Amino acid sequence: MKHVLTSVFAVVLLAPLMLPSSAGASKPNILLIMADDVGCDAIGCYGGQSHPTPHIDALAHGGMQFSHAYSMPVCHPSRVCLMTGRYPFRFGPEGMKWGDFPETAEGISIGDRMKQAGYATAVAGKWQLCMMKNDPQHPRRVGFDSWCLFGWHEGGRYHDPLIYQNGQLREDTLGKYGPDLYVEFLIDFMRQSRQDGKPFFAYYPMALCHDVTDDLKGRHVAPYKDGRWMTYAEMISSMDDMVGRLVAALEQMELRDETLILFTTDNGTPAASYLSVDADGNMARPKVFSIRNGEVVPGGKGKHDDTGTRVPLIANWPGRVRAGTQMEQMVDLTDYLPTVAEVAGLAEEDVFRDGISFAPLLFGDARKRQRDWIYSEHRGKRSIRSPRFRLHDDGRFFDLATDPKEQQAPAIDELPHEANQEHARLQRRLNELKTPADR
């Protein structure tokens, strides 16, 4: 059976000075938020000046903010990474096909792993790992007890949304706003978990801030107002509001100090976003850009450079993750599964993962965790980077300290000694990253 993938995501994690080591009350709740199509340029605490994001900024100021967090250039491969802890090519053609989820990943996904740790699990928002109408029970097979999701290109995600909840199509969404429904569902789930005395893993792959579906035959999804859809700025504002509502609900339930919140995104800001329909019936898609640290930054979604793959990552857990911490170590989306598993107190498993847990960073022990390269793939193109250099599989090599926009690739035979050594190291690693996982 084939399954389709989804994009977007923000994560909330808790970080004590010591990891929980046993089941039961010692296990923290985990709220993982992944926003869709939001680069660092759009977030205030990352220097963004175009869009106020006070609730997300508050999480950063009260927790840990990562400077070197990375995604894939677009949503599908990013979701495979987050859900499985593996790069898509590890699953062969199944992992590379757009909107498909590998059958071999069922049973070893992030939801499955958290259930092994005794967590109640739920997901709400954008699924994109299957066409829900063809496979309405798919979330259950990858470890989620309950779900409230729009599947993929089946209908609206925002106004009058098409939502599947626990295997059934909701029939009460007319006149309602999808993000409200996703957040209400997660709040109800967290409240029920509290009543049941069970730790929860709440995964919120946000619909925001991806633009509306563009390929419904003969029709368009419902507008926001005045015959148009939401602007990118309006979606950013709504995204921040939804994060604030979840944090406020945790505080109201007196669960805030027991909950690790992780916030991240699935790729960079889009170059354009659908806004309206013109006189000829064509969807108009104005360009998107942000002001960051005084500089105009065009959306870079789909690119392997920093505008497409460098994303926000914030971890907040009051009293456990030190407030105001800036973290320079590298993290990518394969790292989330092993991280939440370690936070949940699970022992190492005999399952291949590309990801490396960054839980030690959250708990103040950077010596126990080191990642010195990040891998990226999209539609047959691959790249790899270290903190300073990036190598593309077409041979282009950049020193990001002197050329962060990757405008002029030097000749390899003219590289200085340090750069030449790093080029050779990254080339060896990129050559190794071709083999599907055998277990």
Helices and strands as residue ranges (DSSP letters): E 9-12, E 29-35, G 40-42, G 44-46, H 54-61, E 64-70, H 75-84, G 88-91, H 93-96, G 103-105, H 110-116, E 120-126, H 138-141, E 146-150, E 164-165, E 168-169, H 178-196, E 200-205, H 232-252, G 256-258, E 259-265, E 276-277, E 283-284, E 289-292, E 295-298, H 306-309, E 310-311, E 313-316, E 325-332, G 333-335, H 336-343, H 359-362, G 366-368, E 374-378, E 381-385, E 389-392, E 397-399, G 412-414, H 417-432
